[in-house]
Amino acid sequence: MTAKTIIDTYHRTVVNKFQVYNSLFLNLPFDQVNQVGVLLPLLVHDCQQAYQQAKSPQVIIEAFMDSHLGDLSESERVAVLFKFIQYIERQIVLFDAIEEAGFDQNHAADGSGSVPFLAQKTGFMGRMDALREQLSEYHARIVLTAHPTQFYPGPVLGIITELSQAIQNNNTDDIEMLLRQLGKTPLYSKDKPTPYDEAMSLTWYLENVFYETIQDINQRLAQHVYGDEVLPNNSFVELGFWPGGDRDGNPNVTADITLKVAKRLRSSILKCYFRHIRNLKKRLTFKQVESQVSAIEKQLYMGAYTDPEDYDYTAVQLVADLEAIVSNLKEKHQGLFVDQVQVMIQQVHTFGFYFAALDIRQDSRVLSSVLEQVTSDKEAEAVMYDTLDSIRAIEKIQKANGPQGAHRYIISNCQKAEDVKTVMSLLFYAGLEAPFAIDVVPLFETIDDLAAAPQVMKQLYQDADYREHVAQRQNQQTIMLGFSDGTKDGGYIAANWAILRAKENLSEVANQYGIELVFFDGRGGPPARGGGETHQFYASLSPKIQNHATQLTIQGQTISANFGRSETAQYNLEQLLSAGVSNALKTDPSEGENTEYVAWNDVAYDILGQLADISLGYYQAFKDHPKFVPYLEQVSTLKYYGQTNISSRPTKRNDDGGGLNFEDLRAIPFVGAWSQLKQNVLGYYGVGTALKTLIDQGRLTDLQKLYQDSGFFKTLMDNCMMSLAKSYMPLTAYLKEHQEFGDFWCLINEEFERSEQALLAVAQEDKLLANQHLRAASIEIREQIVLPLLTIQQYALQRIEQLKTADEHDALIPVYENMVTRSLYGNINASRNAV
C-alpha cells in the first residue's frame, strides 16, 4: 500500500468523519449560554494564528474574551472557559470513537505481524517445524496495571464502544443520540477510587475483550500453524494483573484486598466458562454427552454465582471433564463438535481458574524494614503484619485459583542480592513451607542498578539456598526491568541502552549457570516511559539476549486504546506474540545472512554506547540544574495530579507531606507534568546533543546506515520523534522572559531544536514521523483538538502566579487551580499513542 493510499484512507475514514460529526456535536443544544459550541472553533483559529505571532496564552485568551465576551465579568468569563473545557474533553472522546471505528480499514488484520503473516513467512523460509516447537513454550504476557493515566469511567467507555459501532454503521440517529448522551455524562469521577475499584474496572476488559479475543488468536494459530494437529498445552497469550497486589507505595492495598481481588478474578473466569459451556450445550445434545455437559454447567454456575465456602472444583478437573466429552464424541458420535470442545479446553489451559496472574509488589526498603522488625525486638508496625499476610495470601490464592493464580513477588528498587534473600526469609517467617511455589522477581530500575544487576544475580546463583529454589522453579528466573524510572534517572537513550546491555549481561550470567531467563519489562504509555512502538523492539532484540517470552506492563489509556475492542486487541496481541517469536526464530549469523543480526555489529555497539554516554552526562547535568525541581514545582502541573482523584495511591513515594523530592517522584506524574507543558523532555533530552556530537565527528553516514539496518535503533529514534511531534514549544515560549526560569526554558528549547534537526538528518527526512503516516496524522489532529485546552491551562497557571505575586488572596485563585486540574483530564486522554 502506497503512502498516498494510507493517508487517503485515514482521511476518508477518520479525519473527514470527525469534521462531520464534530460539526454536529458543536451545534447540539447542550448549553445556549454564550454559544460555546459556536465560539470554540473561533478560539482554535485564534490560538493557531497567535502562537505563530509568538503571543502568550494569557494574551490569546484575554484578547479572545475581550472580542467575544466583552460584557462579562471575570467570574463569568471563567465560567465560559470551563464550558470550553467540557466541550474539548468530549471532542477527544468523539475522535477516539471515530479512530476506533476506522481501525479495520486502516490496519490489515492479516498483514505484517499477524498470525497468518507469521505462518506464511515461516513456511516460505521452510521453518514451520521450528515455529511449532517455539510456540510450544513461548508466550506473550501483558500485565494490566492500575496506574493513573486514563480517566474515562465505565459509562464513558461504554459510550465510546457504542459510538464506534454507530459510526461504523453510519447510523446518524444513533450517533446524534450518543453525542447528546456524551454531552451530559461526566467524564471523571468525583470520588477517589479504592484499589478494589481499580481492579473491577479492569476486569471489564478481561470478561468483555480478552476472553474472546485470545480464543480467536488461538484459533488462528490452530488454523494457520498447526492445521489438523491439536494445539499444545501452552498459553500463547496470557494475562497478568497488578491492581490489588501492587502495594509499592500504595498504603491502601492490604492483604484482604489482595484476596478479594483474587476471588473476583476467579468468579470472572468461571462466568466466562459458564457462558461458554451454555453455548456448547446447544450443540452437545447427544445421549450421555448431554449429562456430562450439564454436570460441568452446574459446577461452573456454583463457582461463578453462588460462592460456596467449600468449592473444590478445579481447572484440572474441568479439563478432565471436557476431555471425557471429547473421548465420548470420538467413540460414539463420529467426533462431531470435538473441535468446539477443544476450543474450550484451550481456554482453560490459558486462563485456569485465575484469569490473570496476580502479582505482589513491594519496595525493597520496606521489605528490609519488615525483616528487621520480624527478627528483632523492635516494635512491629502495621506494614509488617500486612507484608506477612500478603505472603500468606499468595498461598491461599494458589489453593483457590491454582498455582498460577499468584506466583510472583516483585521487589521494586532492587539493588543487591540481599534484597532478594530478604524476600526468601520473609517467605519462611510468614509460615510457608519450602520449596516455595513463588518466583522472586527483582526489579532493576535506575541506571546504576541496571549496571549492577548481572553481579547481583551472579551472587544469587552462587548462593546454595537460592540456587536450590530456582531449581525447584524449573531453573527459570524472571527479572523485571523498569523503563519508566530508568528514563527518569538517566534519560531516554541511556535508559534504553542500559536495559539492553543489562539483558545481554544477565543472559550471559544465566547461561553460565544453566538458567532460563524471562525478562518482564515495566513499560508505560508514552515513549519516555518505554511505550510508543514496542513491537519492533521485541522483533529486533540483540542475539545475545535470552528470549523465552514477551512480558510487559500495560496501563492507563494504553489498555483502552490498544485493547479496548476485540479488533484492536487481536491486532496488538498478535503483533507482540509474532515479534517475540520471530526474533526467537532468527538463525545465527554464521548459518547465513540475517539482516537484523548483522546490524548488531561492532559499529552498532560503538555508536549506541557513545550516544548513551554523551546523552547520560547531558541529561544528568540538566536534572542537577538548580532550577530543575523548582521549575516542575512552580511552572508545571505536577502538584495538581494529586487533586484529580484518579488513583487510590499517592503521586509520590514516601508521601509524608514534605517538600518535593526528586527520588520519591513517581514516573507517571513526573512524565505527565512535562507532557502537559508540551515539552516531553524525557523523550528526547540529551538525544540531540549526543547525535550532534557524533555528526560533528563525521559519523552521520554511520548513523544513517544504522537507522536503515537496525530495527532497534530505528525504533529508538522513531519513538524519540514521536515525543518531539507531541511537543509544542510555542505554548510556553512566554517563559523565556520569566525572571527566574527564562534561561532554563531556553535550555530546553535549544535541546528540542537540536534533537529535531539531528533526527531528521539521521532519518534523511524533511519532517518528523515521515515514514509513520497514520501516527503522524493522528497526532496532528489530536494536537489541534487540545491546543485551546492547553492554552486555557497555561492561562490559568499565569493568572494563579499573578494573583499570588500580587499577594491577592483572591477567591479566584482556587477557581483557576480547579481549572488547571480539570484541564489535565482531556490533555492526557488525547495524548495516547493511537493507531
Backbone hydrogen bonds, N-H to C=O, Kabsch-Sander energy under -0.5 kcal/mol:
donor,donor_aa,acceptor,acceptor_aa,energy
6,I,2,T,-2.3
7,I,3,A,-2.5
8,D,4,K,-2.8
9,T,5,T,-2.5
10,Y,6,I,-2.1
11,H,7,I,-2.5
12,R,8,D,-2.4
13,T,9,T,-2.6
14,V,10,Y,-2.3
15,V,10,Y,-1.4
16,N,11,H,-3.4
18,F,14,V,-2.6
19,Q,15,V,-2.1
20,V,16,N,-1.9
21,Y,17,K,-2.9
22,N,18,F,-2.7
23,S,19,Q,-1.5
24,L,20,V,-1.7
25,F,21,Y,-2.5
26,L,22,N,-2.8
27,N,23,S,-0.9
28,L,25,F,-1.4
30,F,28,L,-2.2
35,Q,32,Q,-1.4
36,V,31,D,-0.5
36,V,33,V,-0.9
38,V,35,Q,-0.8
39,L,35,Q,-2.1
40,L,36,V,-2.0
42,L,38,V,-0.5
43,L,39,L,-1.9
44,V,40,L,-2.3
45,H,41,P,-2.1
46,D,42,L,-2.4
47,C,43,L,-2.5
48,Q,44,V,-2.2
49,Q,45,H,-2.2
50,A,46,D,-2.8
51,Y,47,C,-2.3
52,Q,48,Q,-0.9
53,Q,49,Q,-0.7
53,Q,50,A,-0.7
54,A,51,Y,-1.5
55,K,50,A,-2.0
60,I,56,S,-2.4
61,I,57,P,-2.8
62,E,58,Q,-2.4
63,A,59,V,-2.2
64,F,60,I,-2.1
65,M,61,I,-2.7
66,D,62,E,-2.5
67,S,63,A,-1.9
68,H,64,F,-2.4
69,L,65,M,-3.0
72,L,69,L,-2.0
77,R,73,S,-2.5
78,V,74,E,-2.5
79,A,75,S,-1.6
80,V,76,E,-1.5
81,L,77,R,-2.0
82,F,78,V,-2.0
83,K,79,A,-1.5
84,F,80,V,-2.2
85,I,81,L,-2.1
86,Q,82,F,-2.1
87,Y,83,K,-2.2
88,I,84,F,-2.8
89,E,85,I,-2.6
90,R,86,Q,-1.4
91,Q,87,Y,-1.9
92,I,88,I,-2.0
93,V,89,E,-1.5
94,L,90,R,-2.5
95,F,91,Q,-2.5
96,D,92,I,-2.6
97,A,93,V,-2.4
98,I,94,L,-2.4
99,E,95,F,-2.8
100,E,96,D,-2.4
101,A,97,A,-2.2
102,G,98,I,-1.6
103,F,100,E,-1.3
106,N,102,G,-1.2
106,N,103,F,-0.9
107,H,103,F,-0.9
109,A,107,H,-0.7
111,G,108,A,-1.8
114,S,111,G,-2.2
118,L,114,S,-2.4
119,A,115,V,-2.5
120,Q,116,P,-2.5
121,K,117,F,-2.8
122,T,118,L,-2.5
123,G,119,A,-2.6
124,F,120,Q,-2.1
125,M,121,K,-1.5
126,G,122,T,-0.5
126,G,123,G,-1.0
127,R,122,T,-2.6
131,L,127,R,-2.0
132,R,128,M,-2.5
133,E,129,D,-2.3
134,Q,130,A,-2.4
135,L,131,L,-2.7
136,S,132,R,-1.1
137,E,134,Q,-1.4
138,Y,134,Q,-2.5
139,H,548,H,-0.5
140,A,236,F,-2.6
141,R,550,T,-3.6
142,I,140,A,-0.5
142,I,238,E,-1.7
143,V,552,L,-2.5
144,L,142,I,-0.6
144,L,240,G,-2.2
145,T,554,I,-2.2
149,T,147,H,-2.2
156,V,153,P,-0.6
157,L,153,P,-2.1
158,G,154,G,-2.3
159,I,155,P,-1.9
160,I,156,V,-2.6
161,T,157,L,-2.1
162,E,158,G,-2.4
163,L,159,I,-3.2
164,S,160,I,-2.6
165,Q,161,T,-1.9
166,A,162,E,-2.5
167,I,163,L,-2.4
168,Q,164,S,-2.4
169,N,165,Q,-1.8
170,N,167,I,-1.0
171,N,166,A,-2.7
172,T,170,N,-1.2
175,I,171,N,-2.3
176,E,172,T,-2.6
177,M,173,D,-2.3
178,L,174,D,-2.8
179,L,175,I,-2.3
180,R,176,E,-2.2
181,Q,177,M,-2.2
182,L,178,L,-2.8
183,G,179,L,-2.1
184,K,180,R,-0.9
184,K,181,Q,-0.8
185,T,181,Q,-1.0
185,T,182,L,-0.6
198,E,194,T,-2.2
199,A,195,P,-1.9
200,M,196,Y,-2.5
201,S,197,D,-2.1
202,L,198,E,-1.2
203,T,199,A,-1.5
204,W,200,M,-0.8
205,Y,202,L,-0.7
206,L,202,L,-1.3
207,E,203,T,-2.5
208,N,204,W,-2.6
209,V,205,Y,-2.0
210,F,205,Y,-2.5
211,Y,206,L,-1.8
213,T,209,V,-2.3
214,I,210,F,-2.6
215,Q,211,Y,-1.3
216,D,212,E,-2.2
217,I,213,T,-2.2
218,N,214,I,-2.5
219,Q,215,Q,-2.0
220,R,216,D,-2.0
221,L,217,I,-2.3
222,A,218,N,-2.4
223,Q,219,Q,-2.4
224,H,220,R,-2.6
225,V,221,L,-2.3
226,Y,221,L,-1.7
227,G,222,A,-1.3
229,E,226,Y,-2.5
234,N,232,P,-2.8
236,F,234,N,-1.2
238,E,140,A,-2.4
240,G,142,I,-2.4
241,F,357,A,-2.5
242,W,144,L,-2.3
245,G,242,W,-2.7
246,D,242,W,-2.4
247,R,245,G,-1.1
247,R,361,R,-1.9
249,G,247,R,-1.0
250,N,247,R,-0.7
253,V,250,N,-1.6
254,T,252,N,-0.5
258,T,254,T,-2.2
259,L,255,A,-2.2
260,K,256,D,-2.2
261,V,257,I,-2.8
262,A,258,T,-2.3
263,K,259,L,-2.2
264,R,260,K,-1.8
265,L,261,V,-2.5
266,R,262,A,-2.0
267,S,263,K,-2.2
268,S,264,R,-2.3
269,I,265,L,-2.0
270,L,266,R,-2.2
271,K,267,S,-1.9
272,C,268,S,-1.7
273,Y,269,I,-2.5
274,F,270,L,-2.5
275,R,271,K,-2.4
276,H,272,C,-2.2
277,I,273,Y,-3.0
278,R,274,F,-1.9
279,N,275,R,-1.7
280,L,276,H,-2.1
281,K,277,I,-2.0
282,K,278,R,-0.7
282,K,279,N,-0.8
283,R,280,L,-1.7
284,L,280,L,-2.6
285,T,283,R,-2.0
289,V,287,K,-1.9
290,E,286,F,-2.6
292,Q,288,Q,-1.6
293,V,289,V,-2.4
294,S,290,E,-2.2
295,A,291,S,-1.9
296,I,292,Q,-1.7
297,E,293,V,-2.8
298,K,294,S,-2.3
299,Q,295,A,-1.8
300,L,296,I,-2.6
301,Y,297,E,-2.3
302,M,298,K,-2.2
303,G,299,Q,-2.0
304,A,300,L,-2.3
305,Y,301,Y,-2.7
306,T,301,Y,-0.8
306,T,302,M,-1.2
307,D,302,M,-1.1
311,Y,308,P,-0.9
312,D,310,D,-0.6
318,L,314,T,-2.3
319,V,315,A,-2.5
320,A,316,V,-2.1
321,D,317,Q,-2.6
322,L,318,L,-2.4
323,E,319,V,-2.8
324,A,320,A,-1.8
325,I,321,D,-1.4
326,V,322,L,-2.1
327,S,323,E,-2.5
328,N,324,A,-2.1
329,L,325,I,-2.7
330,K,326,V,-2.4
331,E,327,S,-2.4
332,K,328,N,-2.6
333,H,329,L,-1.6
335,G,329,L,-2.8
336,L,333,H,-2.2
338,V,335,G,-1.9
341,V,337,F,-1.6
342,Q,338,V,-2.5
343,V,339,D,-1.3
344,M,340,Q,-1.2
345,I,341,V,-2.1
346,Q,342,Q,-2.2
347,Q,343,V,-1.6
348,V,344,M,-2.0
349,H,345,I,-2.1
350,T,346,Q,-1.7
351,F,347,Q,-2.8
352,G,348,V,-2.4
353,F,401,N,-0.9
354,Y,351,F,-1.8
355,F,351,F,-2.5
356,A,354,Y,-2.9
357,A,239,L,-2.3
358,L,405,G,-2.9
359,D,241,F,-2.5
359,D,357,A,-0.7
360,I,408,R,-2.2
361,R,245,G,-1.8
362,Q,410,I,-2.1
364,S,412,S,-2.2
367,L,363,D,-2.1
368,S,364,S,-2.5
369,S,365,R,-1.7
370,V,366,V,-2.4
371,L,367,L,-2.4
372,E,368,S,-2.0
373,Q,369,S,-1.9
374,V,370,V,-2.4
375,T,371,L,-2.2
376,S,373,Q,-0.7
384,M,381,E,-1.2
385,Y,381,E,-1.1
386,D,382,A,-2.2
387,T,383,V,-2.5
388,L,384,M,-2.2
389,D,385,Y,-2.4
390,S,386,D,-2.7
391,I,387,T,-1.5
392,R,388,L,-2.2
393,A,389,D,-2.1
394,I,390,S,-1.1
395,E,391,I,-1.1
396,K,392,R,-1.9
397,I,393,A,-2.8
398,Q,394,I,-2.4
399,K,395,E,-1.6
400,A,396,K,-1.9
401,N,397,I,-3.8
402,G,397,I,-0.6
402,G,398,Q,-1.2
405,G,402,G,-2.0
406,A,403,P,-0.5
409,Y,439,D,-2.7
410,I,360,I,-3.5
410,I,408,R,-0.6
411,I,441,V,-2.7
412,S,362,Q,-2.1
412,S,410,I,-0.8
414,C,411,I,-0.7
414,C,443,L,-2.0
419,D,416,K,-1.3
420,V,416,K,-0.7
420,V,417,A,-0.7
421,K,417,A,-2.1
422,T,418,E,-2.0
423,V,419,D,-1.1
424,M,420,V,-1.8
425,S,421,K,-2.3
426,L,422,T,-2.3
427,L,423,V,-2.2
428,F,424,M,-1.3
429,Y,425,S,-2.5
430,A,426,L,-1.9
431,G,428,F,-1.6
432,L,427,L,-1.9
438,I,436,F,-1.1
439,D,407,H,-3.8
440,V,438,I,-0.6
441,V,409,Y,-2.9
441,V,439,D,-0.7
443,L,411,I,-2.1
444,F,442,P,-0.6
444,F,480,M,-2.3
450,L,446,T,-2.5
451,A,447,I,-1.9
452,A,448,D,-1.9
453,A,449,D,-1.2
456,V,452,A,-2.1
457,M,453,A,-2.6
458,K,454,P,-2.2
459,Q,455,Q,-2.2
460,L,456,V,-1.6
461,Y,457,M,-2.7
462,Q,458,K,-1.6
463,D,459,Q,-0.5
463,D,460,L,-1.0
464,A,462,Q,-0.6
467,R,463,D,-3.0
468,E,464,A,-2.0
469,H,465,D,-1.8
470,V,466,Y,-2.5
471,A,467,R,-2.0
472,Q,468,E,-1.9
473,R,469,H,-1.0
473,R,470,V,-0.6
474,Q,471,A,-1.1
475,N,470,V,-2.0
476,Q,470,V,-0.7
476,Q,473,R,-1.2
477,Q,516,E,-2.6
479,I,518,V,-2.4
480,M,442,P,-2.5
481,L,520,F,-2.2
482,G,444,F,-2.3
483,F,481,L,-0.7
483,F,522,G,-1.6
484,S,522,G,-1.0
486,G,482,G,-1.1
487,T,483,F,-2.7
488,K,484,S,-2.3
489,D,485,D,-2.0
490,G,486,G,-2.8
491,G,487,T,-2.5
495,A,491,G,-2.0
496,N,492,Y,-1.9
497,W,493,I,-2.8
498,A,494,A,-2.6
499,I,495,A,-2.3
500,L,496,N,-2.2
501,R,497,W,-2.7
502,A,498,A,-2.2
503,K,499,I,-2.4
504,E,500,L,-2.1
505,N,501,R,-2.8
506,L,502,A,-2.9
507,S,503,K,-2.0
508,E,504,E,-2.0
509,V,505,N,-2.1
510,A,506,L,-2.5
511,N,507,S,-2.5
512,Q,508,E,-1.5
513,Y,509,V,-1.0
513,Y,510,A,-0.6
514,G,511,N,-1.0
515,I,510,A,-2.6
516,E,475,N,-2.9
517,L,515,I,-0.6
518,V,477,Q,-2.2
520,F,479,I,-2.8
521,D,519,F,-0.6
521,D,551,Q,-2.9
522,G,481,L,-3.0
523,R,521,D,-1.3
524,G,529,R,-3.3
529,R,526,P,-2.0
530,G,527,P,-2.0
531,G,526,P,-2.4
532,G,525,G,-1.6
534,T,532,G,-1.1
538,Y,534,T,-1.5
539,A,535,H,-1.5
540,S,536,Q,-0.9
540,S,537,F,-0.7
541,L,538,Y,-0.6
545,I,542,S,-1.9
548,H,517,L,-0.5
550,T,139,H,-2.2
551,Q,519,F,-0.8
551,Q,549,A,-0.5
552,L,141,R,-1.9
553,T,521,D,-1.9
554,I,143,V,-2.9
556,G,145,T,-0.6
557,Q,149,T,-0.9
558,T,555,Q,-1.9
559,I,556,G,-1.3
560,S,556,G,-1.1
561,A,557,Q,-2.8
562,N,558,T,-2.3
563,F,559,I,-1.9
564,G,560,S,-0.8
569,A,565,R,-2.8
570,Q,566,S,-2.8
571,Y,567,E,-1.9
572,N,568,T,-2.4
573,L,569,A,-2.7
574,E,570,Q,-2.4
575,Q,571,Y,-1.9
576,L,572,N,-2.0
577,L,573,L,-2.5
578,S,574,E,-2.9
579,A,575,Q,-2.3
580,G,576,L,-2.2
581,V,577,L,-2.5
582,S,578,S,-2.7
583,N,579,A,-1.9
584,A,580,G,-2.0
585,L,581,V,-1.6
586,K,582,S,-0.6
586,K,583,N,-1.0
591,E,588,D,-2.3
592,G,589,P,-1.6
598,V,594,N,-2.9
599,A,595,T,-1.4
600,W,596,E,-0.5
600,W,597,Y,-1.4
601,N,599,A,-1.7
605,Y,601,N,-2.2
606,D,602,D,-2.4
607,I,603,V,-2.7
608,L,604,A,-2.8
609,G,605,Y,-2.4
610,Q,606,D,-2.3
611,L,607,I,-2.8
612,A,608,L,-2.4
613,D,609,G,-2.3
614,I,610,Q,-2.6
615,S,611,L,-2.5
616,L,612,A,-2.3
617,G,613,D,-1.9
618,Y,614,I,-2.1
619,Y,615,S,-3.0
620,Q,616,L,-2.7
621,A,617,G,-1.8
622,F,618,Y,-1.7
623,K,619,Y,-2.9
624,D,620,Q,-2.0
625,H,622,F,-1.1
628,F,625,H,-2.1
631,Y,627,K,-2.4
632,L,628,F,-1.8
633,E,629,V,-2.6
634,Q,630,P,-2.8
635,V,631,Y,-2.6
636,S,631,Y,-1.1
638,L,632,L,-0.6
640,Y,637,T,-1.7
641,Y,637,T,-0.7
641,Y,638,L,-1.3
643,Q,640,Y,-1.4
644,T,641,Y,-1.6
653,R,664,D,-2.8
656,D,654,N,-2.4
664,D,661,N,-0.7
665,L,661,N,-0.7
665,L,662,F,-1.2
666,R,651,T,-1.3
670,F,666,R,-1.7
671,V,667,A,-3.3
672,G,668,I,-2.9
673,A,669,P,-2.3
674,W,670,F,-1.3
675,S,671,V,-2.0
676,Q,672,G,-2.6
677,L,673,A,-1.4
678,K,675,S,-1.5
679,Q,674,W,-2.5
680,N,674,W,-1.4
683,G,680,N,-1.9
684,Y,681,V,-1.6
685,Y,681,V,-3.4
687,V,684,Y,-2.6
688,G,684,Y,-0.9
690,A,686,G,-2.1
691,L,687,V,-2.9
692,K,688,G,-2.7
693,T,689,T,-2.0
694,L,690,A,-1.7
695,I,691,L,-2.6
696,D,692,K,-2.9
697,Q,693,T,-0.8
698,G,695,I,-1.9
699,R,694,L,-2.2
703,L,699,R,-2.1
704,Q,700,L,-2.7
705,K,701,T,-2.4
706,L,702,D,-2.4
707,Y,703,L,-2.2
708,Q,704,Q,-1.6
709,D,705,K,-2.4
710,S,706,L,-2.8
711,G,709,D,-0.6
714,K,710,S,-2.5
715,T,711,G,-2.3
716,L,712,F,-2.3
717,M,713,F,-2.5
718,D,714,K,-3.0
719,N,715,T,-2.6
720,C,716,L,-1.3
721,M,717,M,-2.3
722,M,718,D,-1.8
723,S,719,N,-1.7
724,L,720,C,-1.9
725,A,721,M,-2.9
726,K,722,M,-1.7
727,S,724,L,-1.6
728,Y,678,K,-2.8
731,L,728,Y,-1.4
732,T,729,M,-1.1
733,A,730,P,-0.8
735,L,732,T,-2.2
736,K,733,A,-1.7
737,E,734,Y,-1.4
738,H,735,L,-1.9
742,G,738,H,-1.8
745,W,741,F,-2.5
746,C,742,G,-2.1
747,L,743,D,-1.9
748,I,744,F,-1.7
749,N,745,W,-2.6
750,E,746,C,-2.5
751,E,747,L,-1.6
752,F,748,I,-2.3
753,E,749,N,-2.5
754,R,750,E,-2.3
755,S,751,E,-2.6
756,E,752,F,-2.3
757,Q,753,E,-2.3
758,A,754,R,-2.2
759,L,755,S,-2.6
760,L,756,E,-2.2
761,A,757,Q,-1.6
762,V,758,A,-2.3
763,A,759,L,-2.8
764,Q,760,L,-0.9
765,E,760,L,-1.9
770,A,767,K,-1.0
772,Q,769,L,-1.7
776,A,772,Q,-2.6
777,A,773,H,-2.2
778,S,774,L,-2.5
779,I,775,R,-2.6
780,E,776,A,-2.1
781,I,777,A,-2.0
782,R,778,S,-2.4
783,E,779,I,-2.7
784,Q,780,E,-1.6
785,I,781,I,-2.1
786,V,782,R,-2.1
787,L,783,E,-1.0
790,L,786,V,-3.0
791,T,787,L,-2.2
792,I,788,P,-2.3
793,Q,789,L,-2.1
794,Q,790,L,-2.6
795,Y,791,T,-2.4
796,A,792,I,-2.4
797,L,793,Q,-2.2
798,Q,794,Q,-2.5
799,R,795,Y,-2.4
800,I,796,A,-2.3
801,E,797,L,-2.1
802,Q,798,Q,-2.2
803,L,799,R,-2.6
804,K,800,I,-2.3
805,T,801,E,-2.6
806,A,802,Q,-2.1
807,D,804,K,-1.2
808,E,803,L,-2.7
809,H,807,D,-0.9
810,D,808,E,-3.1
813,I,810,D,-1.4
815,V,811,A,-0.6
816,Y,812,L,-2.7
817,E,813,I,-2.4
818,N,814,P,-2.1
819,M,815,V,-1.7
820,V,816,Y,-2.0
821,T,817,E,-2.1
822,R,818,N,-2.8
823,S,819,M,-1.8
824,L,820,V,-0.8
824,L,821,T,-1.1
825,Y,821,T,-0.6
825,Y,822,R,-0.7
826,G,822,R,-0.7
827,N,823,S,-1.6
828,I,824,L,-2.2
829,N,825,Y,-2.4
830,A,826,G,-2.0
831,S,827,N,-0.7
831,S,828,I,-0.8
832,R,829,N,-0.8
834,A,832,R,-1.9
